[in-house]
Amino acid sequence: MKYCFYLLLLVAFVSCKKNNSEPKVTTTESNYFPSTTNSEWETKSLSSLGWNQNEVQSLKDFLIQKNTKSFMILIDGRIVMEEYFNGHTASTNWEWNSAGKTLVATTIGIAQQEGLLNINNKVSDYIGSAWTSMPLEKENLISLRHLLTMTSGNDDSKQYVIKSNVTYVADAGARWAYSNVFQKLIDVVATSSNKSFEAYFNEKIKSKIGMDGLWNFGKVYTIYKSTTRSMARFGLMALHKGKWNNEQIINEAFFNESTSTSQNINPSYGYLWWLNGKSNFMIPGQQTIYQGNLVPNAPSDMYAAMGANDQRIYVIPSKKMVVIRMGDAADPSNSNFAVSGFDNALWGKINLIIN
């Protein structure tokens, strides 16, 4: 009996020593995607994440002060925060503004994987020559990739997209300038698919991930409008690099290209996605190069869809997180910029909760 007792003590001692010497293994819940046929969406509590709940009210106060209409945080696909302000509700549609550019880039990627187009081909292969007022030899330099990367070389001071406004400033690929001429990609999808852009988008993205919403096509702005949860659905697909549940909606290789530096002029820009964590960045309407991260307070691996009046989808793979913000401009004097100081201030508030 004594021998058995001492043997048990020895086994327990060795087991404890082994456990203490090995790294602690933690498990996380499996990735979750909400239903595409009903409104059910699983939630996750802040306490289960160990977040600082004492800072939540301060974040809400900030969001209200900054003219926010809706705000969401997803972790592992589950809703951690969902807030609506100023009469906005879960069923209210709101414009994405330039955050919707990422919808266009994703649709282009799907059309390419289906063999309908190649982003390395020139735009005129799909919509015909003389779609600009540039000399023909300069127009022929512009590929779909140049439209995706904001390097078409057109005059970015003229945002109304008609032929007379699409004029030459620099050779395609030589200059980064934020411009609405990307909207020609919508025409490319329509001609290459022999369907309206909206019909193709609805079939390939909207219906597959359960989005609602509609497009408003215009010469100055082409805008998508949807509920906040639909914006979050797209963000969740983006978190999973183009995958929804068990279906790869868009080729992962193309999505990785989209969320990586796309040219050597503005490293903080992909295929119509904004990228954090790069050495420098440029902003719309300027040729100035700013040193440092796009949003210093945000995680360095963040990529984002950014639209005027601070419409935002932030995607942070390292935290399995998606953050959505819709509303009026946080600062009305800076309402037209896709990038604003609001981003850094907001992430300062978020960090007080999640860190």
C-alpha positions as CSV (number, residue, x, y, z in Angstrom):
1,M,0.0,0.0,0.0
2,K,2.8,2.4,0.9
3,Y,4.5,1.6,-2.5
4,C,1.2,2.4,-4.3
5,F,0.8,5.6,-2.4
6,Y,4.3,6.9,-3.2
7,L,3.9,5.8,-6.8
8,L,0.8,7.9,-7.1
9,L,2.5,10.9,-5.6
10,L,5.4,10.5,-8.1
11,V,3.0,10.4,-11.1
12,A,1.1,13.5,-9.9
13,F,4.4,15.4,-9.4
14,V,5.7,14.5,-12.9
15,S,2.4,15.3,-14.4
16,C,2.3,18.8,-12.7
17,K,5.8,19.5,-13.7
18,K,5.1,18.5,-17.3
19,N,2.0,20.7,-17.5
20,N,3.8,23.7,-16.0
21,S,6.6,23.4,-18.6
22,E,4.3,23.3,-21.7
23,P,2.7,26.3,-23.2
24,K,-0.9,26.8,-22.2
25,V,-3.3,25.6,-25.0
26,T,-6.5,27.6,-25.4
27,T,-9.3,26.8,-27.7
28,T,-11.6,29.1,-29.6
29,E,-15.0,28.7,-30.9
30,S,-15.3,27.6,-34.6
31,N,-15.8,30.3,-37.2
32,Y,-19.5,31.2,-37.5
33,F,-21.5,32.5,-40.4
34,P,-25.1,33.7,-40.0
35,S,-27.9,32.2,-41.9
36,T,-28.6,33.5,-45.4
37,T,-32.3,32.7,-45.1
38,N,-33.3,34.2,-41.8
39,S,-32.4,37.0,-39.4
40,E,-30.8,34.8,-36.7
41,W,-27.2,35.9,-35.8
42,E,-25.3,34.4,-32.8
43,T,-23.9,36.8,-30.2
44,K,-20.9,36.7,-28.0
45,S,-20.6,38.6,-24.7
46,L,-17.9,41.1,-23.9
47,S,-17.3,39.4,-20.6
48,S,-16.6,36.1,-22.3
49,L,-13.8,37.9,-24.2
50,G,-12.4,39.5,-21.1
51,W,-13.0,43.0,-22.5
52,N,-13.3,46.1,-20.4
53,Q,-17.0,46.8,-20.1
54,N,-16.4,50.0,-18.1
55,E,-15.2,51.7,-21.3
56,V,-18.3,50.8,-23.4
57,Q,-20.3,53.8,-22.5
58,S,-17.5,56.1,-23.3
59,L,-17.3,54.6,-26.8
60,K,-21.1,55.0,-27.3
61,D,-20.9,58.6,-26.2
62,F,-18.1,59.2,-28.7
63,L,-20.1,57.5,-31.5
64,I,-23.1,59.7,-30.8
65,Q,-21.0,62.8,-30.6
66,K,-19.4,61.9,-34.0
67,N,-22.8,61.6,-35.8
68,T,-22.8,57.8,-36.0
69,K,-26.0,56.0,-37.0
70,S,-24.9,52.4,-36.5
71,F,-21.9,50.5,-35.1
72,M,-21.1,46.8,-34.9
73,I,-18.2,44.6,-33.8
74,L,-18.0,40.9,-34.8
75,I,-15.6,38.4,-33.3
76,D,-15.4,34.9,-35.0
77,G,-18.5,36.1,-36.9
78,R,-20.6,36.6,-33.8
79,I,-22.0,39.9,-32.8
80,V,-20.3,41.4,-29.7
81,M,-21.7,45.0,-30.1
82,E,-24.6,46.2,-32.2
83,E,-25.7,49.8,-31.6
84,Y,-28.1,52.2,-33.4
85,F,-28.4,55.9,-32.8
86,N,-30.4,58.9,-33.9
87,G,-33.4,57.0,-35.1
88,H,-31.4,54.6,-37.3
89,T,-32.6,51.0,-37.0
90,A,-31.4,47.5,-38.0
91,S,-33.7,47.7,-41.0
92,T,-32.6,51.1,-42.3
93,N,-30.6,51.3,-45.5
94,W,-27.6,53.7,-45.5
95,E,-25.1,54.5,-48.2
96,W,-21.7,52.9,-48.3
97,N,-20.2,55.7,-50.4
98,S,-16.6,54.8,-51.5
99,A,-16.6,51.8,-49.1
100,G,-18.6,50.2,-51.9
101,K,-15.5,50.3,-54.1
102,T,-14.6,47.0,-52.5
103,L,-17.8,45.4,-53.7
104,V,-16.7,46.4,-57.3
105,A,-13.2,45.0,-56.8
106,T,-14.6,41.7,-55.5
107,T,-17.0,41.5,-58.4
108,I,-14.2,42.0,-60.9
109,G,-12.2,39.2,-59.2
110,I,-15.2,36.8,-59.6
111,A,-15.6,37.8,-63.2
112,Q,-11.9,37.1,-63.8
113,Q,-12.0,33.7,-62.1
114,E,-15.0,32.8,-64.4
115,G,-12.8,33.7,-67.4
116,L,-14.9,36.7,-68.4
117,L,-12.0,39.2,-68.2
118,N,-8.4,39.6,-67.3
119,I,-7.3,42.6,-65.1
120,N,-4.1,42.9,-67.1
121,N,-6.0,43.7,-70.3
122,K,-6.7,47.2,-71.3
123,V,-10.0,48.8,-70.5
124,S,-10.9,49.4,-74.1
125,D,-10.8,45.7,-74.9
126,Y,-14.1,45.6,-73.0
127,I,-15.9,48.9,-73.5
128,G,-14.3,50.1,-76.8
129,S,-11.9,52.8,-77.7
130,A,-12.3,56.5,-77.1
131,W,-13.9,56.1,-73.6
132,T,-11.5,58.9,-72.5
133,S,-10.4,62.3,-73.9
134,M,-6.8,61.1,-73.8
135,P,-4.7,60.5,-76.9
136,L,-5.4,57.0,-78.1
137,E,-1.9,55.8,-77.3
138,K,-2.3,57.0,-73.7
139,E,-5.8,55.5,-73.3
140,N,-4.5,52.2,-74.5
141,L,-2.0,52.1,-71.6
142,I,-4.9,51.9,-69.1
143,S,-5.6,48.4,-67.9
144,L,-8.3,47.1,-65.5
145,R,-5.5,46.8,-62.9
146,H,-4.8,50.5,-63.2
147,L,-8.5,51.3,-62.4
148,L,-8.3,48.9,-59.4
149,T,-5.2,50.6,-58.1
150,M,-6.1,54.3,-58.8
151,T,-3.1,54.6,-61.2
152,S,-4.9,55.3,-64.5
153,G,-3.2,58.7,-64.9
154,N,-6.4,60.7,-65.4
155,D,-7.1,64.1,-64.0
156,D,-8.5,63.3,-60.5
157,S,-9.8,66.8,-60.0
158,K,-12.7,66.0,-62.2
159,Q,-14.9,63.5,-60.4
160,Y,-17.9,63.5,-62.8
161,V,-17.2,60.5,-65.0
162,I,-17.9,61.6,-68.5
163,K,-15.6,61.3,-71.5
164,S,-14.6,65.0,-71.5
165,N,-13.5,64.8,-67.9
166,V,-11.3,61.7,-68.3
167,T,-8.1,63.6,-69.4
168,Y,-4.4,62.8,-69.4
169,V,-2.1,63.8,-66.5
170,A,0.4,61.0,-66.5
171,D,1.0,57.6,-68.1
172,A,-1.0,54.8,-66.5
173,G,1.0,53.3,-63.6
174,A,3.1,56.4,-63.0
175,R,0.8,58.3,-60.6
176,W,-1.5,57.4,-57.8
177,A,-4.6,59.6,-57.6
178,Y,-8.0,58.8,-56.0
179,S,-10.7,59.0,-58.7
180,N,-14.2,58.0,-59.6
181,V,-13.0,56.7,-63.0
182,F,-12.9,53.3,-61.3
183,Q,-16.6,53.2,-62.1
184,K,-15.7,52.1,-65.6
185,L,-15.1,48.7,-64.0
186,I,-18.9,48.5,-63.7
187,D,-19.2,48.8,-67.4
188,V,-16.5,46.2,-67.9
189,V,-18.4,43.6,-65.8
190,A,-21.6,44.4,-67.7
191,T,-20.2,43.9,-71.2
192,S,-18.0,40.9,-70.3
193,S,-20.9,39.1,-68.5
194,N,-23.6,40.2,-70.9
195,K,-25.7,41.1,-67.8
196,S,-26.2,44.3,-65.9
197,F,-23.6,44.8,-63.2
198,E,-26.3,44.7,-60.5
199,A,-27.7,41.4,-61.8
200,Y,-24.2,39.9,-61.9
201,F,-23.3,41.2,-58.4
202,N,-26.6,40.0,-57.0
203,E,-26.1,36.5,-58.3
204,K,-22.4,36.2,-57.4
205,I,-22.2,38.0,-54.1
206,K,-25.4,39.4,-52.6
207,S,-27.5,36.2,-52.7
208,K,-24.7,34.0,-51.7
209,I,-23.9,35.7,-48.4
210,G,-27.5,37.0,-47.6
211,M,-27.0,40.7,-48.2
212,D,-29.8,43.1,-48.8
213,G,-29.5,46.5,-50.4
214,L,-29.4,48.1,-53.9
215,W,-27.2,50.1,-56.2
216,N,-27.7,53.7,-57.2
217,F,-25.7,54.3,-60.4
218,G,-24.5,57.8,-61.2
219,K,-21.9,59.7,-63.2
220,V,-20.4,61.3,-60.1
221,Y,-21.0,58.6,-57.5
222,T,-22.1,55.0,-57.8
223,I,-23.3,54.1,-54.3
224,Y,-24.5,50.9,-52.7
225,K,-27.1,51.2,-49.9
226,S,-27.8,48.5,-47.3
227,T,-28.5,47.7,-43.7
228,T,-25.6,47.6,-41.2
229,R,-25.8,43.8,-41.0
230,S,-25.4,43.5,-44.7
231,M,-22.2,45.6,-44.5
232,A,-21.1,43.3,-41.7
233,R,-21.8,40.2,-43.9
234,F,-19.5,41.5,-46.6
235,G,-16.9,42.3,-43.9
236,L,-17.2,38.7,-42.6
237,M,-16.6,37.3,-46.0
238,A,-13.6,39.6,-46.3
239,L,-12.2,38.4,-43.0
240,H,-12.3,34.9,-44.4
241,K,-10.5,36.0,-47.6
242,G,-13.5,35.6,-49.9
243,K,-15.0,32.5,-48.3
244,W,-18.5,32.2,-46.9
245,N,-19.2,29.1,-44.9
246,N,-18.0,26.3,-47.1
247,E,-18.0,28.2,-50.4
248,Q,-15.1,30.2,-51.8
249,I,-17.0,33.1,-53.3
250,I,-13.9,34.8,-54.7
251,N,-10.6,33.2,-55.4
252,E,-8.4,33.5,-52.3
253,A,-5.3,34.4,-54.4
254,F,-7.2,37.4,-55.9
255,F,-8.5,38.5,-52.6
256,N,-5.0,38.4,-51.1
257,E,-3.8,40.6,-54.0
258,S,-6.7,43.0,-53.3
259,T,-5.6,43.4,-49.7
260,S,-1.9,43.7,-50.4
261,T,0.1,46.7,-51.7
262,S,-0.9,47.0,-55.4
263,Q,1.7,49.5,-56.7
264,N,4.9,51.2,-55.5
265,I,3.5,54.7,-55.1
266,N,1.0,54.4,-52.3
267,P,1.8,51.2,-50.3
268,S,-1.4,51.7,-48.2
269,Y,-3.7,50.9,-51.2
270,G,-4.7,47.5,-52.7
271,Y,-7.4,46.8,-55.2
272,L,-9.8,49.5,-53.9
273,W,-9.0,48.4,-50.3
274,W,-7.1,50.6,-47.8
275,L,-4.3,48.9,-46.0
276,N,-2.8,49.7,-42.5
277,G,0.6,48.9,-41.2
278,K,2.6,50.3,-44.2
279,S,5.5,52.7,-44.2
280,N,3.6,55.6,-45.7
281,F,0.3,56.5,-47.3
282,M,-1.4,59.0,-49.6
283,I,-5.0,60.4,-49.3
284,P,-7.6,61.5,-51.8
285,G,-7.2,64.8,-53.4
286,Q,-3.5,65.2,-52.7
287,Q,-0.1,64.1,-54.0
288,T,1.5,64.4,-50.5
289,I,3.2,61.3,-49.1
290,Y,2.6,60.9,-45.3
291,Q,5.0,58.8,-43.3
292,G,3.7,56.1,-41.0
293,N,0.6,53.9,-40.7
294,L,-2.7,54.9,-42.2
295,V,-4.4,54.5,-38.8
296,P,-1.7,54.3,-36.0
297,N,-4.1,53.2,-33.3
298,A,-5.5,50.3,-35.3
299,P,-3.9,46.8,-35.7
300,S,-1.2,46.8,-38.3
301,D,-2.8,43.9,-40.3
302,M,-6.1,45.8,-40.7
303,Y,-7.5,46.3,-44.2
304,A,-10.5,48.6,-44.6
305,A,-13.3,49.7,-46.9
306,M,-13.5,53.5,-46.5
307,G,-16.2,55.8,-47.8
308,A,-17.0,59.5,-47.5
309,N,-18.7,60.6,-44.3
310,D,-16.8,57.9,-42.5
311,Q,-18.6,54.8,-43.8
312,R,-16.3,52.0,-42.6
313,I,-15.6,48.3,-42.7
314,Y,-12.5,47.4,-40.7
315,V,-11.2,43.9,-41.0
316,I,-8.6,42.6,-38.6
317,P,-7.5,39.0,-39.2
318,S,-5.2,38.7,-36.2
319,K,-8.2,39.4,-33.9
320,K,-10.8,37.6,-36.1
321,M,-12.6,40.9,-35.9
322,V,-14.9,43.0,-38.2
323,V,-15.9,46.5,-37.2
324,I,-18.7,48.5,-39.0
325,R,-19.5,52.2,-38.8
326,M,-22.2,54.0,-40.7
327,G,-23.5,57.5,-40.3
328,D,-23.0,61.2,-41.2
329,A,-19.5,62.7,-41.3
330,A,-17.8,62.6,-37.9
331,D,-16.4,66.0,-38.8
332,P,-18.5,67.8,-41.5
333,S,-15.5,69.9,-42.5
334,N,-13.8,66.7,-43.6
335,S,-16.8,64.9,-45.0
336,N,-15.5,64.1,-48.5
337,F,-12.3,62.2,-47.6
338,A,-12.2,58.4,-47.6
339,V,-9.6,58.7,-44.9
340,S,-10.0,61.0,-41.9
341,G,-8.7,61.6,-38.3
342,F,-11.9,59.9,-37.1
343,D,-10.4,56.5,-37.7
344,N,-7.6,57.0,-35.3
345,A,-9.8,58.5,-32.6
346,L,-12.3,55.7,-32.9
347,W,-9.6,53.0,-32.6
348,G,-8.3,54.8,-29.5
349,K,-11.7,54.2,-28.0
350,I,-12.0,50.6,-29.2
351,N,-8.5,49.8,-27.8
352,L,-9.6,50.8,-24.3
353,I,-12.3,48.1,-24.5
354,I,-10.5,45.2,-26.2
355,N,-6.9,45.5,-24.8
